[in-house]
Structures are given as structure tokens and as C-alpha cells.
Amino acid sequence: MATLEKLPLDKMIGNSFSSLFSNMDAKWLHVYERATLYGETLEIMDYSPEIDTNLKIICFPTFPGHCGCILFNADEMKSISEENHLVRLAAVAMKSNPTI
């Protein structure tokens, strides 16, 4: 999260999410609320204009009144997924025709 948000980790530790991101869109709060209050694990993909990045967020309950979130740059994940797909296709082609 520190990397994606471009904030030093030592400034994030010990601070609430809302104190760090006062301009946060309320759409994120609804997801965090569901994880915190109802114990749901949620995965969302959405664009964050605050950091100009497509995000994949996995949000999960931790202990009463709190949740944890793991953020991924969705564009980087897509690129990695496409590369892995090409590697798998090449492996299948090599297996079915070993002369390649």
C-alpha cells in the first residue's frame, strides 16, 4: 500500500486510514465496512483517481472493529497474467509438437 500510495511506510504505521486519506471516495468505505462489521472477505477491482491507478483490493476481517486490505496494481497484474498465459501456450505447443 505504501508503494502504491507513494507514502513512506513509517508515516502510515500507527495512523488511521481516514487520517492518511481524507480525500478518499466513500465507495471504498462500503467495502471496508462489510469486512469489518459482517466478517466478509471481499475482492474488488476499481480505478482510484487519487493515485491514477486501477486497483485490485482484497479486504478481509482481522479482529473486531478492524479489517485488513491488500492492494495490487491491477494493470501490472494483467501484464503478468498475459505473460504467464503466453508461457503456458508455448509449453503446450512444445509438448504437443516436440520439434518446435
Residue pairs with C-beta under 8 A, 6 or more apart in sequence:
1 12
1 69
1 71
2 8
2 9
2 12
4 51
4 53
4 55
4 71
4 73
5 12
5 20
5 21
5 51
6 51
7 20
11 20
12 20
17 24
17 32
18 24
21 50
23 50
24 50
25 48
25 49
25 50
27 46
28 57
31 42
31 44
31 57
31 59
32 59
32 67
32 69
34 40
34 42
34 59
35 41
35 42
35 59
35 60
35 61
35 67
35 69
36 61
36 65
36 66
36 67
39 61
40 61
41 58
41 59
41 60
41 61
42 57
42 58
42 59
42 60
43 56
43 57
43 58
43 59
44 55
44 56
44 57
44 59
45 54
45 55
45 56
45 57
45 74
46 54
46 55
46 57
47 53
47 54
47 55
48 54
48 55
53 73
53 74
53 75
54 73
54 74
54 75
55 71
55 72
55 73
55 74
56 71
56 72
56 73
56 74
56 77
57 69
57 70
57 71
57 72
58 69
58 70
58 72
59 67
59 68
59 69
60 67
60 68
60 69
61 67
61 68
62 68
93 100
94 100
